[in-house]
Amino acid sequence: MDYRRGEMIYEGKAKRLYRVQDHPEWILQEFKDSLTAFNALKKGEFENKGRINRDITSLVFRFLKGKGIPSHRVADVGANEMVTEKLEMLKVEVVVRNVLAGSTAKKFAIEEGTPLEKPLTEFYYKEDKLADPFISDEQALMLKVVNTQGELDQLKRLALEVNKGLIEFFESVGLKLVDFKIEFGRRASDGAIVLADEITPDSCRLWDKKTGEKMDKDRFRRDLGNVKETYEEVCERLRQTWEKKV
């Protein structure tokens, strides 16, 4: 298939989005080499980060598809691009936590690394100028991030299904899934809500199961060093285990 890049329609912190010539139903996403943290107050980059994150996202979406969880992925293109369905993105980030870490552990004065009895699902309003604030179910409905309580419940169910799949996916390569954030979009054709955006060390907390070493963007947030090497290792572990299986 010839996925010809059209005009750029949007540039965000991690990706540039382009039209696909002769296919208005698709978008071409270019994964950038940039790193950001704290709502882009801290910035950096490293070579080939876009390729690494595209490859990880592709493997994740292909794995989840095998579990019956659809995403917007259509095909990988070039070194760091992915063709996806054009969706109406929901203005909400869904976060699932299996272990308390980062700001949530600090917020409740609970030791980082404390496991939760069951996964904790949270909603955050996707608005950069407001720093993506936490919202309740009622606030989500007030802000019309979805149309009904039923759709809000659907987001929770989907997020927990993704969580179950990702735990298996990452545990297979010796990584503990601490928490993650995901986004969803709505198809114009049938109104279905599907998984979108990306799933990478930018959007997940991953700890090495043997050493407890942080294998995600916390290495950048907390100035732990070896950011590039850690992303490369996560990608290589996943490639070796899953590339020929999904």
N, C-alpha and C positions, 0 to 999 in steps of 0.2 A: 504493500500500500504506500502511496506517495503522500506523505503528510507534509505539505508545503506551508511554511510559516508565513502568516499574513502580518498585519499591523499589530503593534503592541497595544494592548488595551488597559494594562494595569501593571504597576510595579509595587511590590510589597517588601517587607523586610527580608524574606527568604526566597521569593520567587518573582519572576516576570511572566505575565500571561499574554499570549498572542492568539489572534484568530488563526484558524486553519483554513487555507484557501479552498473554496468550493465545498466546505463542510461547516455550515453555521451551527450545527449541533455539537461541535467539538471545540475544545480549547487546547492550545499547546502550552504546557507549563515548563519553564526553564528554571531549574533549581540553581540558586546563586551560591557563591562561595562565602557569603557573609555570615557572621555570627552576631546575634544581638541578645541582650539580656536586660531585665528590669525595664520592660517596655521601650527598648531601643536606647536607653540612657547609656548603656555600655555596648560598644561595637568592636568587632574584630572580623577576621576572616582567615582562611587557610586554603591552600591550593587543593583542588579536587573535592572540596566539601560538597559542592553541588552534585557531582557524580556519585559520591558515597551515599548521600541522602536520597537521591533518585533510586539507586539500586536497592537500598534498604526498604524504601517505601514500596517499590515494585514487588519485592519478595513478600513483604507483609500482606499487601493487598491480594496477591495470588494465593497465599496460604489461607487467608480469611475467606476468599471466594470458595475454596474447597470445603470450608466449614458452613457454607450457605449464607455468608455475610457479603452482600454486594457492595462494591465501591464504584467510584466514577472512573477508574482506570480503563483505558482502551488499549494502549500500546506504549512501549518504551521507544524513544527515538534518540539517535545519536548518543553522546556520552552522558548528558545530564538533563534530558528532556523527557516529558511524558505527555502523551495525548490523553485527554480525559473528556468525559461528557460535560457539556455546558449545563450547569445547575444554577438554580437560585439558592445561594448560600444562606443558611440560617444564621442569624446574628447571635449565636450562642456557642460557647466552648463547653464541652462536657468533659469533666475531669473525674477519673476513677482512681481511688487510693486504696492500695492493699497494705501499705506500711506508712506510718507517719514520718514525714521528712520535710525539710525546708521550712517555709514560712508557716505551714500548718502546725508542725510540731512546736515551733516557736510561739505561735499564737496561743496555744493551749498549755504551754509549759510542760510538754510531754517529751520525753527523751526521743531524739531522732533514732529511727530504726525500730520503734515499737510497732509490732504487727497489730492489725485490726482484726476483730472477731469476724467481721464480714466486710466486703468492699464498700467503701464510702463513695457515693456518686454526688457530684456537685455541678451546678450551672454557673457560668460566668458570662456576662453580657459582653459581646464582642464589639468593643468601641475603644479604639486606641486613645482618643482624647480623654476618656474617663478611666484609663488604665485597666480596662476589662474587669469591672467590679463583680464580686459574687452577687448572685441574685437567688431569691427563693422561687418556689414554683409559682406562687401568686404573682410575683414581680415578673417572671418570665411570660406569664399570660398577659399581664398588663402591658408589657412591652411588645407583645405580639411576635415573639420569636418563633412561635408556632401558633396554630389556629385553635387548638383544643387541648384540654387536659389529657385526652387520649393520646394525642401526638407527643405530649411531654412524657407520658408514661412509656411510649414507644421508644423515645430517645434513651430513657433509662435502661429499658430492656436490651436495646441494641448495644449500648455501652457495656453492659455486663456480659453480653455474649462476646463482644470484642475482647473484654478483659480475660475471659476464660480461654479464648483462643490464643491471646498474646502470652499468657502465662506458660502455656504449653510450648509455644514457638520459641520464646527466649530461654526457658529452662532447658530446652534441648541443646543449647550451646553454652550452658553454664552461667546464665544470667538470671538474676531475680528481678521481676517486674515490680518496682516499688509503687509507681504511679504513672499516669499519662493523661494527656489531653487530646481530644479528637474533635473534629468538626463534621457537620452533616450538610447536605444540600438536597433540594427538591427538584426532581425531574419535571420538565415542562410537559412532557408527553402524557404522563399518567399520575403525576403528583406524588410519586413514591419518594420516600426519604432514604437516602443512601449515604454511606460513608464517603468522606471527601478529604481534601487537603493532603496531609502526609502523616506518617508514623515513623519517627526517627529518634536518634538520641537528642535531638532538639526538643522533642515533645514528650519524651519518656524519661523517667528516672530508672536506670538500670545499674544494678550492683553485681559485681562478680560473686558468684555463690561461694567460692572457696576463700577468697581473700577479703571480701567486702569492699573492694576497690570500686570507686564511682566510675562508671563507663558511659557518661552522658554529658549534657551541657553544664552540669554543676562544676565540671572541671574548668570551664570558662568563667562561670559566675563567681566561683570561689578562688580563682587564680591558683588552681592546683597543678597546672602545667600538663604537658603531653596531651593536649586536646586533639590534635590531628592524629597522633598515634592511636589514641583510644578509639576514635571514630573508625579508623581504618581496621582496627582489630575486631570491633563489633561487626563491621561489614564482612570481613573475611570469614569470621566464624559462621555467620549466617549463610554466606555463599557456599561454603564447603558442605554444610549440612542440608541446605534447602534448594540450591539452584537447580538440581536435576529432579527434584521431587514435586515442584509446584509449577 
